[in-house]
Amino acid sequence: MTLSIGVAFLATALLLLAVAVLSPGTARVPLDRRRPVQAAPDSSLSRFAGSAVNLADGFFAQRKVRLFNRDALEQAGLRMGQGDFYVLLAVGAFVGALAGFVVGGVMLALLLVLLAPVGGHLALTVLAGKRRAKFDDQLGDTLQLLSGGLRAGHSILRAIDAAGSESQSPTAEEMRRVVTETSLGRDLLASLSDTAERMRNEDFVWIAQAIQINREVGGNLAEVLDQVNETIRERSEIKGHIKSLAAEGKFSAYILMAMPIGIVVMLMLVNPGYMNVMFTNPLGWAMMAASVILMTIGGLWMRKIIDLKF
């Protein structure tokens, strides 16, 4: 009975943490259309959370910690500071430790505490990957907006501003950032190159180079962007075809990676005493460590096989 309650508590905690980190943000409304914010009454929990965040912000303000820094949070699309994210990780580690202690004792509690930063890093990686993929999907529409603005007689900076206003997130955020940096005196090519680096998008590098060449030698930039857009769409079709062919390999990798974990969870639920020796015997610890290492090697190997470069 205690084991079932502990497992349910652990599953609920992990679900709440995933919802808090991976849930999509609220709809962004322009400033001129927002209603005045009405301050909600502060509770003791909110005051405690605010104090913890302030302490964390003060700690990170005096030190440069690269793990879960501002750049990583921005690339993941999270509107929170480094202190907020560390407080969230601390809460998740505490809940995981409490659930692990109820389920399997001290060793499982320590294991879940150590897995908290790994889970945070994995969440940021997944969110950043989704954001970059969305930016890549919107790139064709962005090029159409840029070329349309240039044909209407706007300058390239005004066209980028218009594209940021008409596009959705994350393209709108990146375009507005380019306009802001350029307005503050930064070179346009540097801003566009940083955007391509943040989004890890090779196609956007072509766009930045085309804009820079046009600024140096002149020409019809709208036609150049149309040609680049056509090339990008053809490459996207090829990329989609390759993804469909590699989907079977990815699905097989997911099944093979999840099967041992699923079997262990099922055995712990059906016969809890059957798996106790794995958590109490040094040989069981060695077997679990070897299993994690071998699964990691196999996962990276299969990822290398299906990750095609073209």
Secondary structure, DSSP 8 states (H G I E B T S, - for coil): -HHHHHHHHHHHHHHHHHHHHHS-------GGG----------HHHHHHHHHHHHHHHHHHSS---TT-HHHHHHTT----HHHHHHHHHHHHHHHHHHHHHHH-HHHHHHHHHHHHHHHHHHHHHHHHHHHHHHHHTHHHHHHHHHHHHHTT--HHHHHHHHHHHS-TTHHHHHHHHHHHHHTT--HHHHHHHHHHHHT-HHHHHHHHHHHHHHHH---HHHHHHHHHHHHHHHHHHHHHHHHHHHHHHHHHHHHHHHHHHHHHHHHHH-GGGGHHHHHSHHHHHHHHHHHHHHHHHHHHHHHHH----
